[in-house]
Amino acid sequence: MKTKRLLSICALAASVCMAIIAVLYFAIDRPASMNPMLVSVTKVHVGYNADEADAAMGMLPVSITDTDGYLMGPMVMLTPENELAPKDQVEPFSLRKYTNDGHHYAVVALRTDGRVAGKWAWRDSDPRITKP
């Protein structure tokens, strides 16, 4: 009788431990959700015009801002004040900002010829990103 009761207690304890481990595993190892704007901005290609960029994004921009900057590559733009930006290579850009929920954003940078030169996306809670 004692052995049977001890086995029941051990089985109950093991079940509770397994349940706790399962809850912790799914709470900690839950995959991060994909930024929907990142998915959209991958459809925009360098060289597209504004209409093609809007069509690839699947929406119109929420704002369009003119700014000067140095585009290091299609995903990195430096402000003219940045010491890494060559002052003689700073040029004007039109930044088209998109959002679908107010937390995920994308920007498509167009040169003065109206062609896409750069693009990037971020979520509002990302502290590494300086928002345009």
C-alpha positions in Angstrom: 0.0 0.0 0.0 2.8 2.4 0.9 4.6 1.6 -2.4 1.5 2.3 -4.4 0.9 5.6 -2.7 4.6 6.6 -3.2 4.3 5.8 -6.9 1.2 7.9 -7.2 2.8 10.9 -5.5 5.9 10.5 -7.8 3.7 10.2 -10.9 1.8 13.4 -9.8 5.1 15.3 -9.1 6.5 14.2 -12.5 3.3 15.3 -14.3 3.4 18.7 -12.6 7.1 19.1 -13.4 6.5 18.3 -17.1 3.6 20.7 -17.2 5.8 23.5 -15.7 8.6 22.7 -18.2 6.2 22.8 -21.1 4.8 26.1 -20.1 8.2 27.6 -19.6 9.5 26.2 -22.9 6.6 27.8 -24.9 6.8 31.0 -23.0 10.6 31.5 -23.4 11.2 29.9 -26.7 8.2 31.4 -28.5 9.3 32.6 -31.9 9.2 36.3 -32.5 6.5 37.5 -34.9 7.7 38.6 -38.3 7.6 42.3 -39.0 4.9 42.6 -41.7 6.5 45.8 -43.0 9.9 43.9 -43.4 8.1 41.4 -45.6 6.5 44.2 -47.7 9.7 46.2 -48.1 11.6 43.2 -49.5 9.3 43.4 -52.5 10.5 46.9 -53.3 13.6 46.9 -55.6 16.2 49.6 -56.0 15.4 51.5 -59.2 11.6 51.3 -58.8 9.7 54.6 -59.1 7.3 55.9 -56.4 4.2 54.2 -57.9 6.0 50.9 -58.2 7.2 51.2 -54.6 3.7 51.9 -53.4 2.3 49.0 -55.4 5.0 46.6 -54.0 4.3 47.9 -50.4 0.6 47.4 -51.0 -0.3 50.8 -49.6 0.2 54.5 -49.9 2.8 56.2 -47.6 1.6 57.8 -44.4 4.1 60.6 -44.8 6.6 61.9 -47.3 9.6 63.8 -46.0 12.4 65.6 -47.9 15.8 65.3 -46.3 19.5 65.3 -47.0 21.6 62.3 -46.3 24.4 59.9 -47.4 23.2 56.5 -48.5 26.0 54.0 -47.5 24.0 51.2 -49.1 20.4 50.3 -49.8 19.7 49.8 -46.1 21.8 52.5 -44.3 21.4 56.2 -44.5 23.5 58.7 -42.6 22.5 62.2 -41.7 24.7 65.0 -43.0 25.8 65.7 -39.4 27.2 62.2 -39.0 31.0 62.3 -39.0 31.1 59.2 -41.2 29.0 60.8 -44.0 31.3 62.3 -46.6 30.1 65.9 -46.8 30.7 66.1 -50.6 28.4 63.0 -51.2 25.4 64.1 -49.2 22.3 64.3 -51.5 18.6 65.1 -51.2 16.2 62.2 -50.7 12.4 61.9 -50.5 11.6 59.5 -47.6 8.3 57.6 -48.0 7.2 56.2 -44.7 4.7 53.3 -44.5 2.9 51.7 -41.6 0.0 49.3 -41.3 -0.5 49.3 -37.5 1.4 52.2 -36.0 4.0 49.8 -34.5 5.8 48.5 -37.6 7.3 50.9 -40.1 9.1 50.9 -43.4 10.8 53.7 -45.3 11.6 53.9 -49.0 14.2 56.5 -50.0 13.9 58.0 -53.5 16.6 60.1 -55.1 15.7 63.3 -57.0 15.2 61.3 -60.2 12.3 59.6 -58.5 13.9 56.2 -58.3 14.3 54.0 -55.2 17.8 54.2 -53.8 17.2 52.6 -50.3 14.7 50.9 -48.1 14.5 49.7 -44.5 12.0 48.6 -41.9 11.7 48.6 -38.1 9.3 48.1 -35.2 8.5 50.9 -32.8 10.1 49.2 -29.9 13.5 48.8 -31.5 15.9 51.1 -29.6 18.7 50.7 -32.2 16.7 52.6 -34.9 16.6 56.4 -35.2 13.2 57.2 -36.7 13.0 59.6 -39.7 
